[in-house]
Amino acid sequence: MNGKLRDALDAEKHPTIDYRFDSADRHPSDGLKLKTLGTLTVAGVPRGVTFTVDAAVEADGSVIAMGTIPLMMHEVGVEPPTALLGMLKTADRVTIKFELRAVPAAATVPHA
């Protein structure tokens, strides 16, 4: 089914799922949660999305951000793939999960 999904997403022409971040507001809750707004592009089709990002600052100063984006494949023009003459079907609803780790740049030593 992975190959069929790649075909449905036209992965040859659009090999990545892209997200362009536009803005974020701190979510009123415990911890570090952000309500983000941006543009998700799947199979070449851009779509505005809003979702929550959970973030944590690690002891080394790095930040880990995680989130999920629910998506209906038909909303980006993707027909959910089938196999075995339609006996095996995938759902229209999928979830894109991500984890991002931002590491602070190493301190530079001035040249003497």
C-alpha positions as CSV (number, residue, x, y, z in Angstrom):
1,M,0.0,0.0,0.0
2,N,2.9,2.4,0.5
3,G,3.7,2.3,-3.2
4,K,0.0,3.0,-4.0
5,L,0.0,5.9,-1.6
6,R,3.1,7.3,-3.2
7,D,1.3,7.0,-6.6
8,A,-1.8,8.7,-5.2
9,L,0.3,11.6,-3.8
10,D,2.1,11.9,-7.2
11,A,5.4,11.5,-5.2
12,E,7.5,11.6,-8.4
13,K,6.3,15.2,-9.0
14,H,5.8,16.2,-5.3
15,P,8.2,14.2,-3.2
16,T,7.7,16.2,0.0
17,I,4.8,17.4,2.2
18,D,5.7,21.0,3.0
19,Y,4.5,23.3,5.7
20,R,5.0,27.1,5.7
21,F,4.6,28.6,9.2
22,D,2.8,32.0,9.3
23,S,2.0,32.7,13.0
24,A,1.7,31.3,16.5
25,D,0.0,32.3,19.7
26,R,0.7,30.8,23.1
27,H,-2.1,28.4,24.0
28,P,-3.5,29.1,27.5
29,S,-2.5,25.8,29.2
30,D,0.2,24.3,31.3
31,G,3.5,23.8,29.6
32,L,4.5,25.3,26.3
33,K,1.7,24.9,23.7
34,L,1.4,27.0,20.6
35,K,-1.7,27.4,18.4
36,T,-0.1,27.8,14.9
37,L,-1.4,28.9,11.5
38,G,0.3,28.1,8.3
39,T,0.0,26.5,4.8
40,L,0.4,22.8,4.3
41,T,1.1,21.6,0.8
42,V,0.3,18.0,-0.1
43,A,0.6,16.7,-3.6
44,G,1.2,20.2,-4.8
45,V,-2.1,21.5,-3.3
46,P,-1.7,24.2,-0.6
47,R,-4.2,24.3,2.3
48,G,-4.4,26.7,5.3
49,V,-4.2,24.8,8.5
50,T,-4.4,25.6,12.2
51,F,-3.1,23.1,14.8
52,T,-1.5,22.9,18.3
53,V,2.2,22.3,18.7
54,D,3.5,20.9,22.0
55,A,7.0,22.2,22.8
56,A,9.6,21.5,25.5
57,V,13.0,23.0,26.2
58,E,15.6,20.4,26.9
59,A,18.5,20.7,29.4
60,D,21.0,21.4,26.6
61,G,18.9,24.3,25.4
62,S,17.4,22.6,22.4
63,V,13.7,22.8,21.8
64,I,11.5,19.8,20.8
65,A,8.2,20.6,19.1
66,M,5.6,17.9,18.2
67,G,2.2,17.9,16.7
68,T,-0.3,16.3,14.5
69,I,-2.3,17.6,11.6
70,P,-5.5,15.7,10.6
71,L,-6.2,15.8,6.9
72,M,-8.9,14.5,4.5
73,M,-7.1,13.3,1.4
74,H,-9.9,14.4,-0.9
75,E,-9.5,18.0,0.3
76,V,-6.1,18.1,-1.4
77,G,-7.2,16.2,-4.5
78,V,-5.9,12.8,-3.5
79,E,-8.0,9.7,-4.1
80,P,-7.5,7.3,-1.2
81,P,-5.7,4.3,-2.7
82,T,-7.2,0.8,-2.9
83,A,-5.8,-2.7,-3.6
84,L,-7.0,-6.1,-4.5
85,L,-9.7,-4.8,-6.9
86,G,-11.0,-2.5,-4.2
87,M,-11.3,-5.1,-1.5
88,L,-8.5,-3.3,0.5
89,K,-9.2,0.4,1.0
90,T,-7.5,3.2,2.9
91,A,-9.5,5.8,4.8
92,D,-9.9,9.3,3.5
93,R,-8.8,10.7,6.8
94,V,-5.1,10.6,7.6
95,T,-2.9,12.2,10.3
96,I,0.4,13.8,9.6
97,K,2.7,13.6,12.6
98,F,5.9,15.6,13.1
99,E,8.7,16.1,15.6
100,L,11.1,18.9,15.2
101,R,14.3,19.5,17.2
102,A,15.9,22.9,17.2
103,V,19.4,23.0,18.5
104,P,21.1,26.3,19.5
105,A,24.1,27.3,17.4
106,A,27.4,26.5,19.0
107,A,29.1,29.5,20.5
108,T,31.8,30.9,18.2
109,V,35.3,31.7,19.4
110,P,36.6,35.0,18.1
111,H,39.8,34.8,16.1
112,A,42.8,36.5,17.7
